[in-house]
Amino acid sequence: MQYSLGIDAGGTFTDGVIIRDSDGVIMDATKVLTTYPDPIGGIKKVIDSLNPEYVQDVKLVSVSTTLSTNTILEDTGFPVGVILVGDYVIPKEGFPAKYYVQLSGGHTSNGEEAAPLDEDGVKLFALEVKDHVAAFSVSSFFSNRNSEHELRVKEIIRELTGLPVVCGHELSQEVGAYDRAITAYLNAQLLPITHKFIQSIMQDIKSRGMDANLLMLKCDGSVVGMEEALERPIESIFSGPAASLVGASFLTKYDTCAMVDVGGTSTDVALIRNGVPELSEQGAVVGGWKTMVKAIRMETSATGGDSHVWIQDQKFYIGPRRVIPLCRAATLYQGFLERFKESKSPSRKLLCENVQPTKFFVRTGLKPLELTRTEEEIFDVIQGAPVSYVDIFQRLKKQPSVRALDGLIQKRLVQSIGFTPTDALHVLGEFNQWETEASIIGAERIAKQLRMTKEEVANMVKKKVAKNMASDLISYLVDGISQPIIDQMLSGNNYTRFKVETPVILLGGPVVAYKEEMEKLIDANIVVPEHASVGNAVGALVGKGIKRVEVLIKKDFAPITGEDVTDEELKNAKEVISYFVFTPEGRQIFPDYIQAFDYARNTGKEIIMDYMKAAGYGKDEVEIEVTKKELMVREGEEPVETKVIVVGIGTSKLVVEKDVIPEYMRKKAISSRSAEDSYSGK
């Protein structure tokens, strides 16, 4: 018997599942705390926690991780040498890389050379910075129309330095030179980190005697082999939500469904239609940087199981910051429960987000750098055991600076502990994973401030989380209604109950606790599947092999020349129109639209099949659909621009060897489109 192992290393938990290859049955599942900042420790704990009888027969391991996302958010990537070729407009604050140069070269929108490449400048820059960087990236103007200059720069740098080089055109064929440059730069930053991460997993797998292949999940819900994962780590950003979405579909057997995933930090909403995740029209934005990475379209809000519940001026708030739940802190820190019982509450007048009767602070273990005097004073009195604001007050013998305390939290030197939705569920008896008594004490302290009972406080928090989940879902599904209006419609005694035809799948640890409240607000088939708590790990494993290729056809009114041009065409040169076709493999020119379209479609299919073949799929295991988006000037005329979109989807590798693919996995896994969008000659 053979098995496959799926692992999702999330922000709070690292989940693992083992699935039997023959029929897709989940044989074992586990959940452990994520190890930060290096997730490999949590991944090893996951494998250690699973049934060793299944582990030894695992032949496929697939992983989704927040490693790339966190690296970009925290700006902890490796230094990169960036070469910008062409007439780039750099913002006043400069390009984000420490080492970058702008050189002459690049192409026009038709792929013609705009200026010769400054090869001497490339060589000089490479030799100057090669000892200070771990990789290079190069982005040339209109490299999506002609990649010659980027490829030449790559060749020069590799000859001179031997270091890896990322080209912008390798990551995107979209228009937008600066965003393409940012994407290439961020991808280059991640190369050494991803290499170490993958190498560590493979070494661990090998040390256990497992003869298994390793795959990674991308942010569009597809899986890739190690070669592509090592070359394009940027494409794994937001792979967690993508894993949850694919997992929701697999667990419920719905090809089309909406997913609401409640994690520790946030709630994510996304949609899968006909087996294919809905993608964002815009590139993914991470850490404030707009990239050209195609990710699932999702709605994210800062409400999760670990969101801080706090009070001020007789009102309560949830989030946006994350804290360690009181119930979990009581199991993590010896003696914390007793200290919590004995601790004094701060004055009502001082209450704010960081001054609460339920909030404590503890060091993270990171080394402090460049602290202000007031930050240093507070940091010195916060040691290994959690302390409250009142404790800090008493030790300093003066009122601590809330701003300085907040600065320590933002610098990740101090971690907060507080009351959370997870604590509220412990109070209600609907979730009992950690120390319930700590949660009850926290609820009692908040209740005293709000003149309520602890049960009323817990129910109030639970209802607020459910309302936020419903609001996020409606905001995602319905265009043109702002979030504040949706919140207002869902509020009060005479609230609006929305009807949603698409099945709604809830994922997350104790998410079943919110199902009834969600059903009061939304008329829909709301499902909490078995193994909902590890749906993301399931998704990391069952993601399909998906490859998208976009080819642009551009109408050009300049007369064409060459051996294939007839005398009659040259005689009527003013009327001659040519069609430029820009593919990932280069530029071609055709005298008529039908030839251009045929070439674009066939080239896209060839690229898809080459990719799928390399991924281990046979010809009969791949479905391909071609669609197009046209820009028309006048009705009845041929389009000025046509984007030909070729999508290939491989049958799930999970069960292909036994040919026991569940019926819902056999359904057509390509987004349906209207007949008018499809090319009749397909």
Secondary structure, DSSP 8 states (H G I E B T S, - for coil): --EEEEEEE-SSEEEEEEEETTT--EEEEEEEE--SS-THHHHHHHHHHS-HHHHTTEEEEEEEESHHHHHHHHT----EEEEEES-----TT--SSSEEEEES--B-TTS-BSS---HHHHHHHHHHHTTT-SEEEEEETTTTT--HHHHHHHHHHHHHH---EEEGGGT--SS-HHHHHHHHHHHHHHHHHHHHHHHHHHHHHHHTT---EEEEE-TTS-EEEHHHHHH-GGGGTTHHHHHHHHHHHHHHT-SSEEEEEE-SS-EEEEEEETTEE-B-SS--EETTEE-----B-EEEES--TTEEEEEETTEEEEEEEE-EEHHHHHHHSTTHHHHHHH-----GGG-BTTB-TT-EEEE-S----S--HHHHHHHHH--SS-EEHHHHHHHHTS---HHHHHHHHHTTSEEEEE--HHHHHHHTTS--SS-HHHHHHHHHHHHHHHTS-HHHHHHHHHHHHHHHHHHHHHHHHSTT--HHHHHHHT-STT---EE--S-EEEESTTGGGGHHHHHHHEES-EE--TTGGGHHHHHHHH--EEEEEEEEEEEE-S---STT--HHHHHTGGG--EEEEEETTEEEEESSHHHHHHHHHHHHHHHHHHHHHHTT--GGGEEEEEEEEEE-SSTTS--SEEEEEEEEEE--TTSTTTT---HHHHS--S----GGGB-TT-
